[in-house]
Each structure stands twice: as structure tokens, then as C-alpha cells.
Amino acid sequence: MSAVRARLEAIFRSAVEAADPAAAVSRAVVRGRDGRLRIAGAPLPGGSRLVVLAAGKAAPRMARALEEIAGDEIAAGLVVARDAVSTPLRLPVRLGGHPIPDARSAAAGGEALRLCESTAADDVLLVLLSGGASSLLATPAGALGVDDLARTHEALLASGAPIDEVNAVRKHVSLAAGGRLAQHARSLRIEVFAISDVLGDRLDVIGSGPCCADPTRYADALDVLARRGLRERVPAPVIRHLEAGARGEYAETPKPGDAALARARHTILASNRTALDAAAQAARRSGARPIRVTSRLAGEASLAGRRLAALARALRADSPQCLLAGGETTVRLRGGGRGGRSQELALAAALELAGAREVALLAAGTDGSDGPTDAAGAFADGGSVARGAEHGVDARAALARNDAYRFFDAEGGLLRTGPTGTNVMDLVLVLAGPV
């Protein structure tokens, strides 16, 4: 199956390249014939300063592209990233913890807020936003500490809660989330360029919506923790903080219609749909007919894997077909294993495909990472389960322990790409038929 895997990986890489954040910024920030900088079609007013805040997994690439275009017209700025930046930037760079915030995240969030506060009314604040910003700009609210936020993030992620529920809590325990970063800005024009990593490209969810109105309240955050059985698992100070906010002791996050946020204009530069479109084109070039299954893949990763594998087996295609799905699933931790949502999806698919011929699947994160591992995702086909057994690992037991990484590491199915510099959720590609 090595040739089939190479074909799947080539389709995946084409999809990731299409969502390149640097290219997206270069299309959105240009110089007109008069030499003036134009940001999302609107010129930078003469005499205005350009202040830049880039935060998220794609922040370094977005910032680098902007520096190449705007040059010395960038008066001030900050880049907050997850990984060490290999390409030198003129803007100062800060690192933060992801997916769990740490002391660096708190410090970076505070610096970002001070940058926004330093803007003047006639400045243009350009926010380059991508997935991961919620954790990288996690400055604790109220009397909370960094450890309170870290343990809350851990509990939420382990619960399998969807991102909108996770963000309902995060927005009420972090000072930069839920529109409050924009509230700190004094500039009358705020441009937000976003690389979307959420279903439906919801502006209030991307990076926890730092410049967008928040439709949730403190009471909603408490409801999420109760519904997910997390009230006893998150630190007591977090519960006290949320309860105080629900009583009105803390100001709510800005709501839809808030005049302070009318200054912010959002532009989505790339999304999962961008990647899916490119994957469809790459599949067609490879000789396979693309079939787009969904751009809203969600729910339990293992269930999604079984369903996609069953669908592929049912095709009984007499010519190459490529099923395409994009989105972001969740994993409810039951065991002490290691893996990520894409690897778990692939492992469940491997069990469904056991013994099948002419079907192969790749599930991977477009950012090049999947859970707390060095893999982007994994391949699965009809021989995965048998190969695992030959190497002493049982697929069904591994799935029960959430131990997909160990299974695929032994079996040979891991996909390792390293950081890609973008993040538009996950892709699942399934080749079926004679390939």
C-alpha cells in the first residue's frame, strides 16, 4: 500500500499548501499603483500608524508575509506563537503554551493587551489570528492564576466537549478572549485577518473571538462545566470566579451590538473549505473522482472513523474514488494511552476496514500536529489491524485505551509532517476502488 499512501499524502499536502497563511496575507495586503498600502481593499490613511498583533499557530508565517509587504510602515507589533520561529522576524516574538496555557501564555496575553492599549485613535490595528490563539493569549481574569487556567483547559479537552462549549468557559476566565482584546484598543479601525480552524468559520469561536462579541455568559460557562461533569475537576477558584461573574460582580464579555466592537472588521483568509477544494482538485489530478462527504465533520472521532470507513467499503467502486471530509472531531478520554483525534479516527477506521481490499484512509491535522504527539495523523487500510498484531499491538485494545499513537507507531502508519505553519482543522481522505 506504499504507493496508495504516497498518493493520499500528496493530496493532503496539496490541501495544506492551499491554506498557506503567508500567501493568503499577500493577497489581502497589497500596494496600489499609488504606492499606498491597502488592507482588505481599504487604504492605510496617510499619517496613520500600522500596529500589528499576530497570534496563533500561523502567526509567524502571517507576520513574515506582512513584513515583506508593509516593511517600515509597521510602527509596532507583537507575534505570539507556539513554536520557535525559524525565519527571523523584525517584530518581537513571544512563545506560549498550547494546547495547555502556561506562564508564557499569561505574559504574552498581557503584552498583547498593552499593545492594544498603546494604539491611538487614528492608528490601524491589524490582528492576524489563527487557531491556538486562545491558549497562547491566556491571561487569567480576576484573581485566577495560570495553573487555574491550565487545569481548566486540561479538563475541558479531556471531556470531549465541542469547541463552542470549551470557548464559553475560556472566554470568561481569560482577559483577551470574547471581544475584550478589542475593548482594550484605542484605535478606531481594527482589521482582523483570520485563518479559520472552526466549523462554520464562526468569528466568535476562532481564537475565542478576541475582537468579536461573545453570545455566551458566565452562567453558560457554569452550565458547560455542570453538563460535562467538570465542576469537581476544575480548580475551585474557577468555579468561584464564574459564580461571582454570574452574580454580576464581574463585567460580562461584550455582547452582540456592543458599539465598542463596531470598529472591528473581520476577513477570513483561509478555512477548511479552502483545503477541501484543493484536495478535490489534487484527487482529480491523481485520477480519482472526488466525493465531498462533509465539511462539518464533528462528534466522537472513533464513530466518525467507523462511519467513513463503512461508507468507503459500501462504494464498491470500479474506478478510483476519493472521499473527502473536513472538520474537527473530539475524543473522550477513557484510558491512559497516547494519541490524537485524527489517530483515533484512523484506528477506528482500521478496525472497520480489517480485511478489506482497495480502501485506504488518511486522517490528519492540517497544522501538522495531532494531540500531544509528534504525528499529524495516521494511515489505515485493510491490513492495518493484522500488521499491528504482527508487531504485538492489538487494535481494539489500543482504541479502548485511547492509545492510537502506540498502535500506529508499531504498525508503521503514522504521518509525520512537522509544523505546517497553518491550521484549518482536520482532513480525512479515503481512496476506494482500483488505485
C-alpha positions as CSV (number, residue, x, y, z in Angstrom):
1,M,0.0,0.0,0.0
2,S,3.0,2.3,-0.1
3,A,2.0,3.8,-3.4
4,V,-1.5,4.4,-2.2
5,R,-0.2,6.1,1.0
6,A,2.1,8.3,-1.1
7,R,-0.9,9.3,-3.2
8,L,-3.0,10.2,-0.1
9,E,-0.1,12.2,1.4
10,A,0.3,14.1,-1.9
11,I,-3.4,15.1,-1.8
12,F,-3.1,16.1,1.8
13,R,0.0,18.3,1.2
14,S,-1.8,20.0,-1.7
15,A,-4.7,20.8,0.6
16,V,-2.3,22.2,3.2
17,E,-0.4,24.3,0.7
18,A,-3.7,25.9,-0.5
19,A,-4.3,27.1,3.0
20,D,-0.9,28.7,3.3
21,P,-1.3,31.8,5.5
22,A,1.6,33.7,4.0
23,A,0.0,33.5,0.5
24,A,-3.4,34.5,2.0
25,V,-1.9,37.6,3.7
26,S,-0.1,38.5,0.5
27,R,-3.5,38.5,-1.3
28,A,-5.2,40.6,1.3
29,V,-2.5,43.3,1.9
30,V,-1.2,44.9,-1.3
31,R,0.3,48.1,-2.6
32,G,-1.8,50.1,-5.0
33,R,-0.4,51.9,-8.1
34,D,-0.1,55.0,-6.0
35,G,2.3,53.1,-3.6
36,R,-0.2,53.2,-0.7
37,L,-0.8,50.1,1.4
38,R,-4.2,48.6,1.0
39,I,-5.6,46.3,3.7
40,A,-8.5,44.2,2.7
41,G,-9.2,46.8,-0.1
42,A,-9.1,49.8,2.2
43,P,-6.1,52.1,2.0
44,L,-4.0,52.9,5.0
45,P,-4.7,56.6,5.7
46,G,-1.8,59.0,5.4
47,G,-0.2,59.6,8.7
48,S,-1.8,56.6,10.4
49,R,0.4,54.1,12.2
50,L,0.0,50.4,11.4
51,V,0.1,48.3,14.6
52,V,0.2,44.5,14.3
53,L,-0.7,41.7,16.6
54,A,-0.2,38.1,15.3
55,A,-1.3,35.2,17.5
56,G,-1.8,31.5,16.8
57,K,-0.2,28.6,15.0
58,A,0.0,30.5,11.8
59,A,1.3,33.8,13.4
60,P,4.9,33.6,12.2
61,R,4.1,33.0,8.6
62,M,1.4,35.6,8.5
63,A,3.7,38.2,10.2
64,R,6.5,37.4,7.9
65,A,4.4,37.9,4.8
66,L,3.1,41.2,6.2
67,E,6.6,42.4,7.0
68,E,7.7,41.7,3.4
69,I,4.8,43.8,2.0
70,A,4.5,46.6,4.6
71,G,8.1,47.0,5.7
72,D,8.8,50.1,7.7
73,E,5.1,51.1,7.7
74,I,4.7,48.7,10.6
75,A,5.1,51.0,13.5
76,A,4.8,48.5,16.4
77,G,3.7,44.9,16.9
78,L,3.9,41.5,18.5
79,V,4.0,37.9,17.3
80,V,2.7,35.2,19.7
81,A,3.5,31.7,18.5
82,R,3.5,28.1,19.8
83,D,6.8,27.0,18.2
84,A,10.2,28.6,18.0
85,V,10.3,30.8,14.8
86,S,12.9,29.6,12.3
87,T,12.6,32.6,10.0
88,P,13.8,35.9,11.6
89,L,11.1,38.5,12.1
90,R,11.5,42.2,12.8
91,L,8.6,42.1,15.1
92,P,9.2,40.8,18.7
93,V,8.2,37.2,19.1
94,R,6.8,35.6,22.3
95,L,6.1,31.9,22.8
96,G,3.2,30.4,24.7
97,G,1.9,27.0,25.8
98,H,-0.5,25.1,23.6
99,P,-2.9,23.3,23.9
100,I,-2.5,24.0,27.6
101,P,-1.6,27.6,28.5
102,D,1.3,28.3,30.7
103,A,3.1,31.3,32.3
104,R,4.4,32.3,28.9
105,S,0.9,32.4,27.6
106,A,-0.2,34.7,30.5
107,A,2.8,37.0,29.9
108,A,2.1,37.1,26.2
109,G,-1.5,37.9,26.7
110,G,-0.7,40.7,29.0
111,E,1.8,42.2,26.5
112,A,-0.8,41.9,23.7
113,L,-3.4,43.8,25.8
114,R,-0.8,46.5,26.5
115,L,0.0,46.8,22.8
116,C,-3.7,47.3,22.0
117,E,-3.9,49.9,24.8
118,S,-1.0,51.8,23.3
119,T,-2.8,52.5,20.0
120,A,-4.1,55.9,19.2
121,A,-7.4,56.8,17.6
122,D,-6.0,57.2,14.1
123,D,-3.9,54.0,14.2
124,V,-4.9,50.9,12.3
125,L,-4.7,47.8,14.5
126,L,-4.2,44.7,12.3
127,V,-4.8,41.4,14.1
128,L,-3.5,38.3,12.4
129,L,-5.5,35.5,14.1
130,S,-5.2,31.7,13.8
131,G,-6.0,28.6,15.7
132,G,-4.2,28.3,19.0
133,A,-4.6,31.9,20.0
134,S,-7.0,31.1,22.8
135,S,-4.2,29.2,24.7
136,L,-1.3,31.5,23.6
137,L,-3.0,34.7,24.8
138,A,-4.4,33.2,28.1
139,T,-4.0,35.9,30.7
140,P,-6.0,34.9,33.8
141,A,-9.0,37.1,34.7
142,G,-9.9,38.3,38.2
143,A,-7.9,36.6,40.9
144,L,-7.3,33.4,38.9
145,G,-3.8,32.1,38.3
146,V,-2.1,30.4,35.4
147,D,-2.4,27.0,37.0
148,D,-6.2,27.5,37.3
149,L,-6.4,28.2,33.5
150,A,-4.2,25.2,32.7
151,R,-6.1,22.7,34.7
152,T,-9.4,24.0,33.4
153,H,-8.2,23.7,29.8
154,E,-7.0,20.1,30.5
155,A,-10.3,19.1,32.0
156,L,-12.3,20.6,29.1
157,L,-10.1,19.0,26.4
158,A,-10.3,15.6,28.1
159,S,-14.1,15.8,28.4
160,G,-14.6,15.8,24.6
161,A,-16.6,19.0,24.7
162,P,-17.1,20.7,21.4
163,I,-15.1,23.9,20.8
164,D,-18.1,26.3,21.3
165,E,-18.6,24.9,24.8
166,V,-14.9,25.0,25.6
167,N,-14.8,28.6,24.5
168,A,-17.8,29.6,26.6
169,V,-15.6,28.8,29.6
170,R,-12.3,30.1,28.3
171,K,-13.9,33.5,27.3
172,H,-14.9,34.0,30.9
173,V,-11.6,33.2,32.6
174,S,-9.2,34.9,30.2
175,L,-8.8,38.7,29.7
176,A,-8.1,38.7,26.0
177,A,-10.9,36.4,24.8
178,G,-14.5,37.1,23.9
179,G,-14.1,40.6,22.5
180,R,-12.1,42.0,25.4
181,L,-8.9,42.4,23.4
182,A,-10.6,44.8,21.0
183,Q,-12.1,46.7,24.0
184,H,-8.5,47.5,25.1
185,A,-7.7,49.0,21.8
186,R,-7.9,52.8,21.4
187,S,-7.7,52.7,17.6
188,L,-10.9,53.4,15.7
189,R,-10.1,50.9,13.0
190,I,-9.4,47.3,13.7
191,E,-8.8,44.8,10.9
192,V,-8.8,41.1,11.8
193,F,-7.4,38.6,9.3
194,A,-8.4,35.1,10.4
195,I,-7.3,31.6,9.4
196,S,-10.3,29.6,10.4
197,D,-10.0,26.5,12.4
198,V,-13.6,26.1,13.5
199,L,-16.7,24.6,11.9
200,G,-18.8,27.2,10.1
201,D,-16.0,29.7,10.4
202,R,-17.7,31.4,13.3
203,L,-15.9,34.6,14.2
204,D,-16.8,34.4,17.9
205,V,-15.1,31.0,18.1
206,I,-11.9,31.5,16.1
207,G,-9.2,32.1,18.7
208,S,-12.0,32.6,21.2
209,G,-13.1,35.7,19.3
210,P,-10.7,38.3,20.8
211,C,-12.2,41.1,18.7
212,C,-15.8,39.7,18.4
213,A,-18.9,39.9,20.5
214,D,-19.5,37.0,22.8
215,P,-23.0,35.5,22.8
216,T,-22.3,33.5,26.0
217,R,-22.4,34.5,29.6
218,Y,-20.9,33.4,32.9
219,A,-23.9,31.3,33.6
220,D,-23.4,29.5,30.3
221,A,-19.8,28.6,31.3
222,L,-21.1,27.2,34.6
223,D,-23.7,25.2,32.7
224,V,-21.0,23.7,30.4
225,L,-19.0,22.6,33.5
226,A,-22.0,21.0,35.1
227,R,-23.2,19.3,32.0
228,R,-19.8,17.8,31.3
229,G,-19.4,16.7,35.0
230,L,-16.4,19.0,35.4
231,R,-17.4,21.1,38.4
232,E,-15.4,18.9,40.7
233,R,-12.5,18.6,38.3
234,V,-11.7,22.2,37.6
235,P,-10.0,24.3,40.4
236,A,-12.3,25.8,43.0
237,P,-11.2,29.4,42.2
238,V,-12.5,29.0,38.7
239,I,-16.0,28.0,40.0
240,R,-15.9,30.9,42.4
241,H,-14.9,33.3,39.7
242,L,-17.7,32.2,37.3
243,E,-20.3,32.2,40.1
244,A,-19.2,35.8,41.0
245,G,-19.5,36.8,37.4
246,A,-23.0,35.2,37.1
247,R,-24.0,37.4,40.1
248,G,-22.8,40.5,38.4
249,E,-19.6,41.0,40.4
250,Y,-17.5,41.0,37.2
251,A,-18.3,42.7,33.9
252,E,-19.7,40.5,31.2
253,T,-17.9,40.0,27.9
254,P,-19.1,42.4,25.3
255,K,-22.3,41.2,23.6
256,P,-23.7,41.4,20.0
257,G,-24.5,45.0,19.2
258,D,-21.8,46.4,21.5
259,A,-20.7,49.7,20.0
260,A,-17.1,49.3,21.1
261,L,-16.7,46.3,18.7
262,A,-18.2,48.1,15.7
263,R,-14.6,49.3,14.9
264,A,-13.6,45.7,14.1
265,R,-13.9,44.2,10.6
266,H,-13.2,40.5,10.1
267,T,-11.9,38.8,7.0
268,I,-11.4,35.1,6.8
269,L,-8.4,34.4,4.6
270,A,-8.5,30.6,4.6
271,S,-10.6,27.8,6.0
272,N,-11.1,24.1,5.9
273,R,-13.2,24.6,2.8
274,T,-10.1,26.1,1.1
275,A,-8.2,22.9,1.9
276,L,-11.1,20.6,0.8
277,D,-11.4,22.5,-2.5
278,A,-7.7,21.9,-3.1
279,A,-7.9,18.3,-2.0
280,A,-10.7,17.7,-4.5
281,Q,-8.5,19.2,-7.3
282,A,-5.5,17.2,-6.3
283,A,-7.6,14.0,-6.2
284,R,-8.9,14.6,-9.6
285,R,-5.4,15.3,-11.0
286,S,-4.3,11.9,-9.5
287,G,-7.0,10.1,-11.4
288,A,-9.6,9.7,-8.6
289,R,-13.1,11.1,-8.7
290,P,-13.5,13.4,-5.6
291,I,-16.6,12.9,-3.5
292,R,-17.1,15.5,-0.8
293,V,-18.8,13.8,2.1
294,T,-18.9,16.7,4.6
295,S,-17.2,20.0,5.6
296,R,-18.6,19.8,9.1
297,L,-17.1,16.6,10.4
298,A,-17.6,16.5,14.2
299,G,-18.5,14.3,17.2
300,E,-16.6,11.3,18.5
301,A,-13.5,10.6,16.4
302,S,-13.9,6.8,16.7
303,L,-17.5,6.9,15.5
304,A,-16.6,9.2,12.6
305,G,-13.8,6.8,11.6
306,R,-16.1,3.8,11.5
307,R,-18.8,5.6,9.5
308,L,-16.3,6.9,6.9
309,A,-14.7,3.5,6.5
310,A,-18.1,1.8,6.2
311,L,-19.1,4.3,3.6
312,A,-16.0,3.7,1.6
313,R,-16.5,-0.1,1.7
314,A,-20.0,0.3,0.6
315,L,-19.0,2.2,-2.6
316,R,-17.8,-1.0,-4.4
317,A,-16.3,1.4,-7.0
318,D,-14.9,0.1,-10.3
319,S,-12.8,3.2,-10.7
320,P,-10.8,5.3,-8.2
321,Q,-12.9,7.4,-5.9
322,C,-11.6,9.8,-3.2
323,L,-13.9,10.6,-0.3
324,L,-13.2,14.0,1.3
325,A,-14.2,15.1,4.8
326,G,-13.1,18.1,6.8
327,G,-13.8,19.4,10.3
328,E,-12.8,18.6,13.8
329,T,-13.8,15.6,15.9
330,T,-13.4,15.1,19.6
331,V,-12.0,12.3,21.8
332,R,-13.4,11.4,25.2
333,L,-10.5,10.1,27.2
334,R,-11.2,6.7,28.8
335,G,-7.7,5.2,29.1
336,G,-4.2,6.4,29.7
337,G,-2.9,6.0,26.2
338,R,-1.4,8.5,23.8
339,G,-2.8,9.8,20.6
340,G,-4.9,12.5,19.0
341,R,-8.3,12.8,17.4
342,S,-7.0,12.0,13.8
343,Q,-5.1,8.9,15.0
344,E,-8.1,7.7,17.0
345,L,-10.3,8.2,13.9
346,A,-7.9,6.2,11.8
347,L,-7.7,3.4,14.3
348,A,-11.4,3.0,14.5
349,A,-11.4,3.1,10.7
350,A,-8.7,0.4,10.6
351,L,-11.0,-1.9,12.7
352,E,-13.9,-1.3,10.2
353,L,-11.6,-1.9,7.2
354,A,-9.9,-5.1,8.5
355,G,-9.5,-7.5,5.6
356,A,-10.9,-5.0,3.1
357,R,-9.1,-4.5,-0.2
358,E,-8.8,-1.4,-2.3
359,V,-9.6,1.0,0.5
360,A,-7.1,3.3,2.3
361,L,-7.7,6.2,4.6
362,L,-5.6,9.2,5.9
363,A,-6.7,11.3,8.8
364,A,-4.5,14.2,9.8
365,G,-4.4,17.7,11.2
366,T,-3.6,20.4,8.8
367,D,-1.3,22.1,11.4
368,G,0.9,19.0,11.4
369,S,0.1,18.0,14.9
370,D,-2.4,15.6,16.4
371,G,-2.8,15.6,20.2
372,P,0.3,15.6,22.4
373,T,2.3,13.6,19.8
374,D,4.9,14.3,17.0
375,A,2.5,13.0,14.4
376,A,0.0,14.8,12.2
377,G,-2.3,11.8,11.9
378,A,-2.3,8.3,10.6
379,F,-3.0,6.0,7.6
380,A,-5.3,3.0,7.8
381,D,-6.2,0.2,5.4
382,G,-7.4,-3.4,5.3
383,G,-4.1,-4.7,6.6
384,S,-3.5,-2.3,9.5
385,V,-5.0,-4.5,12.2
386,A,-3.1,-7.6,11.0
387,R,0.2,-5.6,10.8
388,G,-0.4,-4.3,14.3
389,A,-0.9,-7.9,15.6
390,E,2.4,-8.9,13.9
391,H,4.1,-6.2,15.9
392,G,2.5,-7.1,19.2
393,V,-0.2,-4.4,19.4
394,D,-3.9,-5.1,19.5
395,A,-6.0,-2.5,17.6
396,R,-9.2,-3.0,19.7
397,A,-7.4,-2.8,23.0
398,A,-5.5,0.3,21.8
399,L,-8.7,2.0,20.9
400,A,-10.2,1.3,24.3
401,R,-7.1,2.9,25.9
402,N,-7.0,5.9,23.6
403,D,-3.6,4.5,22.6
404,A,-3.7,5.0,18.8
405,Y,-0.2,6.5,18.7
406,R,1.4,3.4,20.1
407,F,-0.5,1.2,17.7
408,F,0.4,3.1,14.6
409,D,4.0,3.7,15.7
410,A,4.4,-0.1,15.9
411,E,2.4,-0.8,12.8
412,G,4.0,1.9,10.7
413,G,1.0,4.1,9.9
414,L,1.9,7.4,11.5
415,L,2.1,10.5,9.3
416,R,4.8,12.9,10.5
417,T,5.0,16.3,8.7
418,G,6.2,18.6,11.3
419,P,4.6,22.0,11.8
420,T,2.9,23.2,8.6
421,G,2.5,26.9,9.6
422,T,-1.2,26.8,9.1
423,N,-4.3,25.4,10.8
424,V,-7.6,24.8,9.2
425,M,-8.8,21.9,11.2
426,D,-8.5,18.2,10.1
427,L,-8.9,16.4,6.8
428,V,-9.9,12.8,6.2
429,L,-9.1,11.4,2.8
430,V,-10.3,7.9,1.7
431,L,-9.2,6.3,-1.6
432,A,-11.5,3.5,-2.7
433,G,-11.6,1.3,-5.8
434,P,-8.8,0.1,-8.0
435,V,-5.9,2.6,-7.3
